Amino acid sequence: MKKGKLIVFSAPSGSGKTTIVRHLLGIKDLNLEFSISATSRAKRGTEEHGKDYYYLSASEFKNKIKANAFLEWEEVYRDNFYGTLKTEVERIWAKGKNVIFDIDVSGGLRIKRKFPKETLAVFVKPPSVDELKIRLKKRKTESEDKINMRVAKASAELATAPLFDTIIINDTLEHALEEAHKQVSEFINS
């Protein structure tokens, strides 16, 4: 099977990485398909298995870890796992497509270490931590405590930015989308 390229987008929550990834998925000539992560957490709302996540029990997840079935994985909280199944990347490559990820900083860096030549690791940076907090509040999806927790985590995540191949500062969405398209296109065609 021919390997495609791996495009990793990582960022603190609220930086705009998901919006950028969705935009890039709509650009046909990039030939991208989204990598669906596996998780042991319960479904939320209208989420669907195989569309939003691959939902596994904690014991199924642990068995797959033992079987070396993941490219990367992380236990976020006790028995609350997230990861990228090797079969997911193989499925996308078998279609002749490039894989795009919207994953956390540590997962993104693990993929980059495993596939250094095939991976473009992009860090999406907010203009400031204050702006990040404003964006998280505008979502109106989380409590003040949860927002403060995400902002505190963001400081540690921002410190990892220099480990990525490139940094896109999402000061204006239009600029960030253009920059992401340019960099991904150049990488895929290199």
C-alpha positions as CSV (number, residue, x, y, z in Angstrom):
1,M,0.0,0.0,0.0
2,K,1.3,3.4,-0.9
3,K,1.6,5.8,2.0
4,G,0.0,9.2,1.7
5,K,1.0,12.2,3.7
6,L,-0.1,12.9,7.3
7,I,-1.2,16.4,8.2
8,V,-1.4,17.0,12.0
9,F,-3.2,20.1,13.4
10,S,-2.8,20.6,17.2
11,A,-3.6,23.6,19.4
12,P,-5.0,24.6,22.7
13,S,-8.8,24.3,22.8
14,G,-10.4,27.5,21.2
15,S,-7.5,28.2,18.9
16,G,-9.5,27.4,15.7
17,K,-7.9,24.2,14.6
18,T,-11.1,22.3,14.1
19,T,-12.5,25.2,11.9
20,I,-9.2,25.1,9.9
21,V,-9.3,21.3,9.5
22,R,-13.0,21.4,8.3
23,H,-12.1,24.1,5.7
24,L,-9.1,22.1,4.4
25,L,-11.3,18.9,4.1
26,G,-13.5,20.9,1.7
27,I,-10.6,21.6,-0.7
28,K,-10.7,18.7,-3.2
29,D,-7.2,19.0,-4.7
30,L,-5.7,18.4,-1.3
31,N,-7.1,14.8,-1.3
32,L,-7.6,14.7,2.4
33,E,-9.7,12.5,4.7
34,F,-10.2,13.0,8.4
35,S,-8.8,10.5,10.8
36,I,-11.5,9.4,13.3
37,S,-10.0,8.9,16.8
38,A,-10.9,6.1,19.1
39,T,-12.1,6.9,22.7
40,S,-13.3,5.1,25.7
41,R,-15.5,7.9,26.8
42,A,-19.3,7.7,26.5
43,K,-21.1,9.2,23.4
44,R,-22.4,12.7,23.9
45,G,-25.6,14.0,22.3
46,T,-26.0,12.9,18.7
47,E,-22.5,11.5,18.3
48,E,-22.1,8.4,16.2
49,H,-19.7,5.4,16.3
50,G,-17.5,5.5,13.2
51,K,-18.4,9.1,12.4
52,D,-17.4,11.2,15.5
53,Y,-15.3,8.6,17.2
54,Y,-14.7,4.9,17.4
55,Y,-16.3,4.2,20.8
56,L,-14.6,1.4,22.8
57,S,-15.0,0.3,26.3
58,A,-12.0,0.9,28.6
59,S,-11.1,-2.8,28.5
60,E,-11.3,-2.9,24.7
61,F,-9.1,0.1,24.5
62,K,-6.5,-1.5,26.9
63,N,-6.6,-4.7,24.9
64,K,-5.8,-2.7,21.7
65,I,-3.0,-0.9,23.5
66,K,-1.5,-4.3,24.5
67,A,-1.9,-5.5,20.8
68,N,0.0,-2.4,19.6
69,A,-3.0,-1.3,17.6
70,F,-2.5,2.5,18.1
71,L,-0.2,5.0,16.4
72,E,-0.6,7.1,19.5
73,W,-2.8,7.1,22.5
74,E,-3.3,8.9,25.8
75,E,-5.2,8.3,29.1
76,V,-6.6,11.7,29.7
77,Y,-8.3,10.8,32.9
78,R,-8.6,7.4,34.7
79,D,-9.9,4.9,32.1
80,N,-10.7,7.8,29.7
81,F,-8.6,7.1,26.7
82,Y,-8.2,8.7,23.3
83,G,-6.0,7.5,20.4
84,T,-5.4,6.9,16.7
85,L,-5.9,3.4,15.4
86,K,-3.3,2.2,12.9
87,T,-6.2,0.6,10.9
88,E,-7.7,4.1,10.5
89,V,-4.6,5.5,8.8
90,E,-4.3,2.3,6.7
91,R,-8.0,2.6,5.7
92,I,-7.5,6.2,4.4
93,W,-4.1,5.4,2.7
94,A,-5.8,2.4,0.9
95,K,-8.1,4.9,-0.7
96,G,-5.1,6.9,-2.0
97,K,-5.8,9.8,0.3
98,N,-3.8,12.0,2.7
99,V,-4.7,11.8,6.4
100,I,-5.6,14.9,8.3
101,F,-5.7,14.9,12.1
102,D,-7.3,17.3,14.7
103,I,-5.6,16.0,17.8
104,D,-4.0,17.1,21.0
105,V,-0.4,18.4,21.2
106,S,1.2,15.2,22.6
107,G,-0.6,12.9,20.2
108,G,0.4,15.2,17.3
109,L,4.0,15.1,18.3
110,R,4.0,11.3,18.7
111,I,2.7,10.9,15.1
112,K,5.5,13.3,13.9
113,R,8.1,11.2,15.7
114,K,6.8,7.9,14.2
115,F,6.5,9.3,10.6
116,P,8.9,12.2,10.5
117,K,9.1,12.5,6.7
118,E,5.4,11.8,5.9
119,T,4.1,14.2,8.5
120,L,3.5,18.0,8.5
121,A,2.9,19.0,12.1
122,V,1.0,22.3,12.4
123,F,0.5,24.2,15.6
124,V,-2.4,26.7,15.6
125,K,-1.7,29.5,18.0
126,P,-4.2,32.1,19.3
127,P,-3.0,35.7,19.2
128,S,-2.9,35.6,23.1
129,V,-4.1,33.6,26.1
130,D,-6.6,36.4,26.8
131,E,-8.1,36.1,23.3
132,L,-8.2,32.3,23.8
133,K,-10.3,32.8,27.0
134,I,-12.6,35.2,25.2
135,R,-13.1,32.6,22.4
136,L,-13.8,29.8,24.9
137,K,-16.4,32.0,26.7
138,K,-18.1,32.9,23.4
139,R,-18.7,29.2,22.8
140,K,-21.0,29.1,25.8
141,T,-20.5,25.3,26.1
142,E,-18.5,25.1,29.3
143,S,-18.5,26.4,32.9
144,E,-16.1,29.1,34.1
145,D,-14.1,26.4,36.0
146,K,-13.7,24.3,32.8
147,I,-12.7,27.4,30.8
148,N,-10.1,28.2,33.5
149,M,-8.8,24.6,33.4
150,R,-8.5,24.8,29.6
151,V,-6.7,28.2,29.7
152,A,-4.2,26.8,32.3
153,K,-3.6,23.7,30.1
154,A,-3.1,26.1,27.1
155,S,0.0,27.6,28.7
156,A,1.7,24.2,28.8
157,E,0.5,23.5,25.2
158,L,1.8,26.8,23.9
159,A,5.2,26.0,25.2
160,T,5.4,23.0,22.8
161,A,4.7,25.1,19.7
162,P,8.4,25.3,18.7
163,L,8.5,21.4,18.4
164,F,6.1,21.6,15.5
165,D,7.1,22.0,11.8
166,T,5.1,25.2,11.5
167,I,3.0,27.6,13.6
168,I,0.0,29.4,12.2
169,I,-1.2,32.3,14.3
170,N,-4.9,32.5,14.1
171,D,-5.3,36.3,14.6
172,T,-7.9,36.5,11.8
173,L,-9.6,33.4,10.5
174,E,-9.3,34.3,6.9
175,H,-5.5,34.7,7.2
176,A,-5.2,31.4,9.1
177,L,-7.3,29.5,6.5
178,E,-5.2,30.9,3.6
179,E,-1.9,30.1,5.4
180,A,-3.0,26.6,6.3
181,H,-4.1,25.9,2.7
182,K,-0.8,27.2,1.4
183,Q,1.4,25.2,3.8
184,V,-0.6,21.9,3.4
185,S,-0.7,22.2,-0.4
186,E,3.1,22.8,-0.6
187,F,3.8,19.8,1.7
188,I,1.5,17.5,-0.2
189,N,3.0,18.5,-3.5
190,S,6.6,18.3,-2.3
